[in-house]
Amino acid sequence: MQRPEVLIVGAGPAGLTAGIYAARSGHRTLILEKGLPGGQVTFTPEVENYPGFAEPVAAMELAQAMEEQARRHGCEIETIEAIRLRTGDGEIELETSGPTLRPRGLIIASGAQPRELGIKGERELRGRGVSYCAVCDGPLFRGKEVAVVGGGDSALDEALYLAGLCSRVYVIHRRDEFRAAMMTQERVRRTENIRLVLSSVVTAITGTEKLDSIEVTDRKDGSKTVLSVSGLFIYVGSAPNTGWCQGVVDTDEAGFVRTDSLLRTNVPGVFAAGDVRATPLRQIATAVGDGALAAMTCHRYLTERP
């Protein structure tokens, strides 16, 4: 394996787009991915909100098309896991599950993963009623009853979004009070088709081919209620895949990589794109835009560097 000029960690939409732009700019480009190319996209059956497709596109087809395009432009893609990033004296060194790599520029595109409730049926029905993104999957449940789990800003914002699509939205939160902004809480309480289920947790998810219902347990008296919902949207936080670069690049309190407007990190020659960075919106479209910008910022860095 030749020394890459541009090394990209993560082959989701951000990483693959960065690869396309870096390779087209004439750089020897390598993308590392510990799983399947496509990232979180591969956990969704189809994508409805990616520009350019009048009809929903199968998520795997979209991911494969991005991968093929990156390869066609000269990107190498290897199934290798990033282990530990080290920098110093203007050098970048990445220890991996394969060789140790020393690129001239590095783009962090390792993504994030939603935190799970950790109950039976959650993983089995992911993409078949269980979702972690209302903007992505909400329109699939138009006119149906759904539930949202969580009490922060993301949970309540998504509940309001779903209320405009669905006949009823249950908001299930383990505490008596929400953590979201007071203005958002007030909007939720005023929305007629949102029902609050407080001091409660989801304790069972049932269904075979698709989600049929959820069991909700009251934390105060232990009583159980079964809600027949078609969709369950879980917002109990997300975890960035940044363990391999922690302590080197600057991150926020949740571990997401901080960047400037050109997607530069605090380390010269290291950039970040997509869900892994501190950003208010995590969608395929925003990841693709990040990937393009990070690659071109990296290109300018490499061409201007002595």
SVG drawing of the C-alpha trace seen along z (x, -y; Angstrom):
<svg xmlns="http://www.w3.org/2000/svg" viewBox="-56 -30 65 42">
<polyline fill="none" stroke="black" stroke-width="0.4" points="0.0,0.0 1.5,-3.3 1.6,-6.2 -1.7,-8.2 -1.6,-11.9 -5.2,-12.1 -6.4,-9.6 -10.1,-9.5 -11.5,-7.5 -15.0,-6.4 -16.8,-5.5 -20.2,-6.9 -21.6,-9.7 -19.2,-12.3 -16.1,-10.1 -17.1,-8.8 -17.8,-12.3 -14.5,-13.6 -12.8,-10.7 -14.4,-11.7 -13.3,-15.3 -9.8,-14.5 -9.1,-12.0 -10.5,-14.3 -8.1,-16.9 -5.2,-14.7 -4.4,-13.3 -3.6,-9.7 -6.6,-9.0 -7.3,-6.1 -10.6,-5.6 -10.6,-3.3 -13.8,-1.7 -14.2,1.0 -17.6,2.1 -19.6,1.8 -19.3,-1.4 -22.3,-3.6 -22.3,-4.2 -25.6,-4.8 -27.3,-4.9 -27.1,-1.1 -29.5,-0.8 -32.3,-2.5 -34.4,-0.6 -34.9,-3.6 -34.1,-7.3 -36.8,-9.8 -35.2,-13.1 -31.9,-13.0 -32.1,-15.5 -32.2,-14.2 -34.6,-11.2 -38.3,-11.8 -39.0,-8.4 -37.5,-6.8 -34.2,-5.2 -33.0,-2.0 -30.4,-3.0 -28.0,-0.2 -28.2,-1.2 -27.4,-4.8 -24.4,-3.8 -23.1,-1.4 -23.4,-4.1 -21.3,-6.5 -18.8,-3.8 -18.5,-2.9 -18.1,-6.6 -15.3,-7.0 -13.5,-4.0 -14.0,-5.2 -12.2,-8.4 -9.2,-6.5 -10.0,-6.1 -8.8,-3.1 -11.1,-1.7 -9.8,0.7 -11.5,2.6 -9.3,1.4 -10.1,-0.1 -8.5,-3.2 -6.9,-2.6 -5.0,-5.6 -4.1,-9.0 -0.8,-10.7 0.5,-14.1 3.5,-16.2 6.2,-18.2 3.8,-18.7 3.4,-14.9 0.2,-12.8 0.4,-9.2 -2.5,-6.8 -2.2,-3.4 -4.7,-1.0 -5.7,2.7 -3.4,3.0 -0.3,0.9 0.6,-2.4 -0.2,-5.2 1.4,-8.6 -0.7,-10.7 -0.1,-14.4 -3.7,-15.2 -6.4,-13.4 -10.2,-13.8 -12.2,-12.5 -15.5,-11.1 -16.0,-8.2 -19.6,-9.2 -21.8,-8.7 -24.2,-6.1 -27.5,-6.6 -27.6,-5.5 -29.9,-2.5 -32.5,-1.7 -31.0,1.7 -34.2,3.7 -35.3,6.8 -36.7,6.0 -34.9,2.7 -32.2,4.0 -34.4,6.6 -37.0,4.0 -34.5,1.2 -35.6,-0.2 -38.9,1.6 -40.6,-0.8 -37.8,-1.6 -35.9,-4.7 -33.5,-7.3 -34.3,-10.0 -37.7,-11.6 -36.6,-13.8 -35.4,-10.7 -38.2,-8.3 -41.2,-10.4 -43.0,-10.7 -43.2,-6.9 -45.7,-7.1 -47.9,-9.8 -51.4,-9.6 -50.3,-6.9 -49.6,-6.8 -46.0,-6.9 -44.0,-7.3 -40.9,-9.4 -38.6,-8.5 -36.5,-11.2 -36.8,-14.6 -34.1,-16.8 -34.3,-19.3 -33.9,-16.7 -36.7,-14.6 -39.2,-17.4 -38.2,-19.0 -38.7,-15.8 -42.0,-15.2 -43.2,-18.5 -42.1,-17.6 -43.9,-14.3 -47.0,-15.9 -47.4,-17.6 -47.4,-14.2 -48.9,-11.7 -52.3,-11.3 -50.9,-11.0 -47.4,-11.3 -46.7,-9.9 -43.7,-11.5 -42.3,-9.1 -39.8,-10.4 -38.3,-8.7 -38.6,-11.9 -41.4,-14.3 -39.7,-17.2 -38.1,-17.8 -34.6,-19.0 -35.5,-20.8 -35.8,-24.6 -38.8,-26.0 -40.2,-27.5 -40.1,-24.0 -41.7,-22.4 -44.6,-24.9 -45.1,-24.3 -45.2,-20.5 -47.8,-21.0 -50.0,-23.1 -49.9,-20.7 -53.2,-18.8 -52.1,-15.5 -49.1,-15.1 -49.7,-13.1 -47.1,-13.2 -46.2,-9.9 -43.9,-11.0 -42.0,-9.1 -42.2,-6.1 -39.9,-3.9 -40.3,-1.6 -39.8,1.9 -40.7,4.0 -40.9,3.7 -43.1,6.2 -43.5,7.2 -42.3,9.7 -41.9,8.2 -42.6,4.7 -43.3,2.8 -46.7,3.6 -46.7,2.1 -44.6,1.1 -44.9,1.7 -44.5,-1.3 -43.9,-1.0 -44.7,-3.7 -41.6,-4.2 -43.7,-5.3 -46.2,-2.5 -44.9,0.2 -48.1,0.3 -47.7,1.3 -49.5,0.0 -49.4,1.3 -49.4,-1.3 -50.2,-0.2 -47.8,-2.4 -46.4,-2.0 -43.2,-3.9 -40.8,-4.4 -38.3,-7.2 -35.6,-7.0 -33.7,-10.2 -31.6,-9.3 -28.4,-10.8 -25.8,-9.8 -22.2,-8.7 -19.5,-9.9 -17.0,-7.4 -14.0,-9.4 -12.4,-7.1 -9.4,-6.7 -8.7,-10.4 -9.7,-11.5 -7.1,-13.7 -5.6,-14.8 -8.4,-16.8 -10.6,-19.2 -14.1,-17.8 -17.1,-19.1 -18.5,-17.7 -20.3,-14.9 -17.1,-13.9 -18.1,-15.4 -15.2,-17.0 -15.1,-20.8 -14.2,-22.5 -14.2,-26.0 -16.3,-27.1 -13.9,-25.4 -14.0,-22.1 -10.5,-22.5 -9.8,-21.0 -7.3,-22.4 -4.6,-20.2 -3.0,-21.4 -3.8,-19.0 -6.6,-17.3 -10.2,-18.0 -13.6,-16.6 -16.9,-16.0 -20.3,-14.6 -22.0,-13.3 -18.8,-13.0 -18.4,-16.8 -20.3,-19.2 -23.2,-20.2 -26.9,-21.0 -28.1,-18.7 -27.0,-15.2 -28.4,-14.2 -27.0,-12.6 -27.3,-15.9 -25.3,-17.7 -22.7,-14.9 -22.2,-15.1 -21.7,-18.9 -19.2,-18.5 -17.3,-15.9 -16.8,-18.1 -15.8,-21.1 -13.4,-19.1 -11.7,-17.6 -11.2,-21.0 -10.0,-22.6 -7.5,-19.7 -6.5,-20.2 -5.7,-23.9 -3.7,-23.0 -1.6,-20.4 -1.0,-22.6 0.0,-25.6 2.1,-23.7 5.9,-24.0"/>
</svg>
